[in-house]
Amino acid sequence: MSQADDRLIVALDVPNVLDGMKIAEQLGDSVSFYKIGLGMLTGGGLALANELKQEFGKRIFLDMKFFDIGATVTRAVAGITQFDLDFLTVHGDPHVVRAAVAGRGDSNLKILAVTILTSLDRNDLDDCLFQSGDMQTLVIERARRALLAGADGVIASPHEAALIRALPEAAGKLIVTPGVRPTGADRGDQKRIATPRAAIDDGADHIVVGRPIILAANPRQAVVDILADLKSDQ
């Protein structure tokens, strides 16, 4: 039996608590860290996060990607601290990061800044009126500014992880990478992807994997295969 590895975060991208708990029960002690995102907010996501944390001892990454005026972000993050969770995402705009850090207070909640979503490419940025420039340059600069604003880490694709890790501002900070696909897995809607081992080698502290696990014929075996990949250099 493979021992759980905190570097793997399994995304519970399902509609509700019952579906999420079913997957967690299937995976059992092979997984120690789960991500619960905005898609489950109306399906009891906070209740599931609390249950997995308090009753099963799992670490929880709450992926809400908060973005609003500073006072609202501060209040929202302060409210989240009551659940004693581990990671929370906000958009990487410096004013949002500063507000989230203020809301976090002296809790242990780590504030992670989203640079540019891994489902986007340069054409998408043009549609959103982002300034000109190549994707990597923009991601790295957004990461640098978010870290300077006080973020505990950043969310970035595996393609930018090594460059962000090389930033002086990234010393001692977390890099969490979605867009990770085991060899042979469907790309889905992700445009900037890498394998689990490659993401870690490029500087990621944690990888986030969802559909290749939760939609697998045997989700636990899918986890075992990923854990073997992560440990392939050891």
N, C-alpha and C positions, 0 to 999 in steps of 0.2 A: 504493500500500500504506500502511495506517495505521500510524503508529509507536506502539509500546506506551506505555501511560500507567499509571504506578504507582498512580494513584487507583483503577483498576479491579482488584479482586481476584476471580478466578474460583474459585468453590467447586467442588472436585472431589468432589461428593457421589455417588460411585460405590462399588461394593463392594470393589474390589481394585486392586492395582498395575497390572495389565495394562490395565484399563479406564481408569484415570487417565492412564497414559502414552499411550494411544491418543488421548485428548482433547488432551493437551498437544502431541502431535505434529501433530494437526490444526490447532491454534491457532498453533503455531510462534512466530514473533517478534512476533505481534500482542498477546501477553500476557506480562507480566513478573512477575506476582504471583499466587500460587495459595494457596487455603485448603484444608487437609486436616483433616478433622474426625474426631470420635469414631466415626462409622459405618464408617470405613475402618481403624480401629485393628487389628482382627483380620485385615484383608486386606493387611497390609503397609504401612500408612500412613506409619510412620516411615522405612521403607526408601525409599518413593517421595519423601518430603520430602527425604531426604538426596541422592537421585539428582538431583532437579530443582534442588536448591541447588548441589551440588558439580560436577555434570557439565554442567548447562545454564545455570547462573548466574541462576536464578530466585529471587525473594524468596518466602519461605514464611511463611504464617500458620497456626500449629498451633492448631486450635480444639478444645481438650480440656475446657474449662470445669471445671478442677479445683475440688473442694470436699471438704475433710476437715479433720482437726485440723491445727494449725499445723505440727507437726514432720513430718507426712507430706507436706504440700504443699511444704514446704521441700526435702525429699529428692527429691520428684518433679520439681520445677522444676530443681534442681541437675543431675539426670540428663538433662533435656532440653537443657541448655546445651551438651552435647558435640556436638550436631548443628549448631551455629552457625546457628540459624534466626532469624527476624526478629520475629514476634509470637506470643504465647501468651495464651490466655484462661484466666481463673479467675473464679469467682463473686465478685461485688463486695462481699461481707461484709468489713469492715475487717480482721478477724483473718486471713482467707485472703489478702488482698492483701499484708499485711505479711509473711506467711510466704513468699509467692511472691517478693517483692522480695528477701528474705534469701537465698532459694535461687538467684536469678538472679546474685547476687554482682556481679562487675565485668564480666560478659559484656555483649554488646550486645542481648540479648533484651529486647524490650519487653513489659511485663506489661499486658494489657488486661482491664479488669473488666467483667463482664456485669452490667447493671443488672436489667432484667426482660426475659425472652425475648420476641422480637417476635411469637411465635405465641400469646401470652397476652393476654387482656383482663381486665376487672374481674371478670367471673364466675369466670374461672379463678383469680384471686387470692383470691377468697372461698373457693373450694374448698381452697386451700392455706393458709388461715387467715392470709393477709397482713392487716396492719392496714387499717382503713378509709381512704378517701381516693381521690382520682381518680388515674388512671394516671400522668399527667404529673408530678404533684407527687411521687409515690413514686419514679419513675425519676430525677428531677432530684436528689432528696435522696440516693438511693443513689449516684448518680454523684459528688456532692459529697463524700460520706464516703469513697468509694473513692479519689478523687484525693487527699484529705487523708491517706489511709493509705499513699500512695506509688505508686499506679498511674500508668503512663505514658500511659494513655488509657482510654477506655471504649467498650463496644459499646452502641449505643442505636439505636432506630428513627429513621427520618428525621423523624418527628413530634416528637421531643424534641431533635433535634440543635441547633437554633437556641437553645433555652433553655439547654441544657448549655453551648454555646459562650459564652453570655453570663455564665456563672459566673466569678467572679474566680479560683476554683481551677482553671479549665480553661485558663488562659493557658499557651500553649506545649505543651498536651497534645493527644493524638490522639483523634479521634472516628471510629469505624468503624461503618458502618451496613449491616446486613443488611436484608432486607425491601425491597430495591430491585427494581422491576419496570419494564422498558421500557414505553412507551406501547403498550397493546393486549395485553400479556402476561397470562397466567393468574395470578391471585393466589396459587394454591396454598394452603398452610396458613398464610400470613402474613396477619395482621389489621391491621398498622400499616405501610403501604407508601408509597412515593413513587417518582417517576421518577429516573433517575440525575442529571440536571441539577438537579432540585429538591433532592435530597439534598445535593449539593455546595454549592448556593446557601445552604442552611440551616445550613452549618457543618461538614459531614462532610469529613474528610481523605481517606477511602477509602470506596468502596462495595463490597459483596459481592454478586455475582450468580452464581447457580448454574444452576437448571433452565432459565431462558430462553436460556441459552447451550448447556449440554451436551445438552439435549434438542431443540435446534433442528435443522431439516433441514440447515442449513448453519451450524455453530457459528462458523466464522471470520467469516462475514458478520454474524452476530448481534453479535460483538465489534466489528466495524467500525462498525455502526450505533450501538452504545453509545458508542464513542469519539467519534463525530461529535456525539452529544448532549452529551457532556462538554465538547467544545471549541466548542459552539455560541455561547458568549459571547466567544470570542477572535477 
